[in-house]
Amino acid sequence: MPLNTNIPLAQINAFSKDTLLEHLAIEVTEIGHDFITATMPVDKRTHQPAGLLHGGASAALIESLGSMGSSLIVDMNKFAIVGVEVNANHTRGVKTGKVIGTAKIVHEGRKTHVWQADIHNEEGKLVCTGRLTVIIIEK
């Protein structure tokens, strides 16, 4: 089943209020039938002590993208989305600007979804790649 692309981006981004996504300023910018894209600033909110993008912030972006993507597939009145495994391989440091993450669904089962996510800097160079597995739980 494809992602629901009929929900306005403003409504999707409003779900971030009072969450980690709001604190990290993660903003969904595009949704396709099998992917979701968001941006995240690289600044004091997302830096580690050496002034680079924190790996945990990248992992949070990966988990956020996959979780939001899964929520656009299932009926959220009947099901809850819970991340059960996230991994991230960091390939390049970023000091300023923003990063762009895109997650694509690679497995859409009845009980689990698996997302492949790539995060790029503003020049299009790969910063981080990872995967998220979510479990679909009946409410």
Secondary structure by P-SEA (a helix, b strand, c coil): ccccccccaaaaaaaaccccccccccccccccccccccccccccccccccccccaaaaaaaaaaaaaaaaaaccccccbbbbbcbbbbbbcccccccbbbbbbbbccccccbbbbbbbbbcccccccccbbbbbbbbcc
